């Protein structure tokens, strides 16, 4: 993509969305009058798209821009701006789709890793919980068994008292 760095100058007359360039810059950018260019603030990456008006009155190395466009990209008079031929809409769509695809693939990879880690954590937690339940069940079973044995002994003792030593249970 062809591009040139120029000094930005505020236009005397408002005309948002249009820039004036010296004819000498048109071949450098591979454009004609009426084509679109992107003005890019390289520091903030903000940009604005504008229609080109060829003007021999604009000094070589300068681009004349409306005050509104200057504000929207965050530049001031006499700052440098990157001027690039605006890619056709089809190219913009392809690039946006490719960028979205990369982002989606990256996010899907992260999600897959997270799911795998969570699965491992859940399995480990379930195994630990099962082991704890098993141990506590054994303890409870032992306690109930001991209590039952003790109760049986007490019942036998009480019954022997009531019926006497002759009879056997």
SULWOSUL-V536939 format. One record per helix or strand of 3 or more residues. SS is the DSSP state (H for helix, E for strand). FROM is the first residue (numbers start at 1). LEN is the number of residues. If there is no record, write none. Layout:
ss:SS from:FROM len:LEN
ss:SS from:FROM len:LEN
This chain:
ss:E from:3 len:8
ss:E from:18 len:4
ss:H from:23 len:7
ss:E from:36 len:5
ss:E from:47 len:8
ss:E from:62 len:4
ss:H from:67 len:7
ss:E from:80 len:6
ss:H from:89 len:75
